[in-house]
Amino acid sequence: MLDDIADFDLNAIDHDFIDNPFPTLYRLRRESPVHYNADGSVYLTRHADCLKVYQSRDMLSDKTDEYGKKFGKCPLHTHHTTSLIFNDPPYHTAVRRLISSAFTPRKLAEMEPLIAEIVDRLLDDVEDLGELDLIDDFAKVLPTEIISFMLGIPEEYRSKLRGFSLAILGALDPVVPVDRLTVGNAAVTEFSEILNDLINHRRANPDDAGQGEVLDSLIFGEHDGRTLTQEELIQNCIFLLNAGHETTTSMVGNSVGILLDNPDQHRLLRSETGLINTAVEEFLRVQSPLQIGNRLAGEDIELPGGEVLAKGTFIHTSIGGANRDPAVFDYPDRVDITRQKNRHIAFITGIHVCLGATLARIEGRLALGRLVSRFPKLAANGEREVLGLARFRGYTRFPVRVV
């Protein structure tokens, strides 16, 4: 623990912060809510400040220059500067509209029976195991099946998806060792080759499969006469698989961890299954899978407290800090699955609000609701291992037993 919070530097964090950032975030929010790191970037931990940044059209998501300095010319740079999330209009607008056609409420409602079927099948497998790793045997399989279906990813590649995802997303941490960059670049390269073949096959055989609607929208759709290049297709497919896979895996794992750490809330959800919707929102608030976001100030921006961030300032937004801000949430460190008006920002907000938020909520409601109802004696069965990343929060190992 730092004696003086002024010495904190997000670009020099250690494993103590990664394992449990919340005491440090509490101090930052109280003592240095607009915190300057040694490189001149700013770390925001108040809800109102993060909200202002996300909702401002003057904040930029393009990271071409920033990631050029961080990665150099390499596959990771190509991916993270081509994907939807790190771009601004008009490119962001075109790609988002192409993708969003497959994420309408009607189409997602049509998917609910498929998601329920996948959940029930996985829970059958869980019951047969009795003792299992919640992550490997359930949490990561669920989004793999769903996103792979939506993008038409063949089954033989699905076991590789979380490894790809962690390697590529792990390179976004403030501190990234050289060996992690090497693994991340290799993941982008291998993943790109797989997707290139898949896209070429789908172009040549547009009626070949009954799944992969998102992929079809990206390949054959257009916005204002513009279609996506092959590189843009590949990198945005990687983005969708990563975004839909890792965050959902962590949402499920984190939620079960919260329940087992708070047995009163576990008992309450077992007895009142109708609370599952507010429970999912509370799990997302308390342990958001995405902990840190970024923006670049395209113009000067005045924060609600009066502080002005100059044009060109690189901004880190603490989603984890904002979601426990006592100015917005009563007893923010207390888990309350009945909490109303839960204004968490786990899915961001503004033009970059998570495209898959509705899908994630459906997955959480079905997966967690059915898991808790079917296995009321769900219990820990060993030590958990955290993901080891600052930007993303979850587990790599979570032993449990269901009998």
HELIX and SHEET records of a PDB file:
HELIX    1   1 ILE A    5  ASP A    7  5                                   3    
HELIX    2   2 LEU A   10  ALA A   12  5                                   3    
HELIX    3   3 HIS A   15  ASP A   19  1                                   5    
HELIX    4   4 PHE A   22  GLU A   31  1                                  10    
HELIX    5   5 HIS A   47  GLN A   55  1                                   9    
HELIX    6   6 THR A   64  PHE A   71  1                                   8    
HELIX    7   7 PRO A   75  THR A   82  1                                   8    
HELIX    8   8 LEU A   84  PHE A   86  5                                   3    
HELIX    9   9 TYR A   91  SER A  100  1                                  10    
HELIX   10  10 PRO A  105  LEU A  129  1                                  25    
HELIX   11  11 LEU A  134  LEU A  134  1                                   1    
HELIX   12  12 ILE A  135  ALA A  139  3                                   5    
HELIX   13  13 VAL A  141  LEU A  151  1                                  11    
HELIX   14  14 GLU A  155  ARG A  158  1                                   4    
HELIX   15  15 LEU A  161  GLY A  170  1                                  10    
HELIX   16  16 VAL A  178  ALA A  204  1                                  27    
HELIX   17  17 GLU A  213  PHE A  220  1                                   8    
HELIX   18  18 GLN A  230  ASP A  261  1                                  32    
HELIX   19  19 PRO A  263  SER A  271  1                                   9    
HELIX   20  20 THR A  273  LEU A  275  5                                   3    
HELIX   21  21 ILE A  276  VAL A  286  1                                  11    
HELIX   22  22 ILE A  319  ALA A  322  1                                   4    
HELIX   23  23 GLY A  350  HIS A  352  5                                   3    
HELIX   24  24 ALA A  357  ARG A  374  1                                  18    
SHEET    1   A 5 VAL A  34  TYR A  36  0                                        
SHEET    2   A 5 VAL A  42  LEU A  44 -1                                        
SHEET    3   A 5 PHE A 314  SER A 318  1                                        
SHEET    4   A 5 ILE A 292  ALA A 297 -1                                        
SHEET    5   A 5 MET A  59  LEU A  60 -1                                        
SHEET    1   B 3 GLU A 131  ASP A 133  0                                        
SHEET    2   B 3 PRO A 399  ARG A 401 -1                                        
SHEET    3   B 3 ALA A 379  ALA A 380 -1                                        
SHEET    1   C 2 ILE A 301  GLU A 302  0                                        
SHEET    2   C 2 VAL A 308  LEU A 309 -1                                        
SHEET    1   D 2 GLU A 385  VAL A 386  0                                        
SHEET    2   D 2 TYR A 395  ARG A 397 -1                                        
END                                                                             
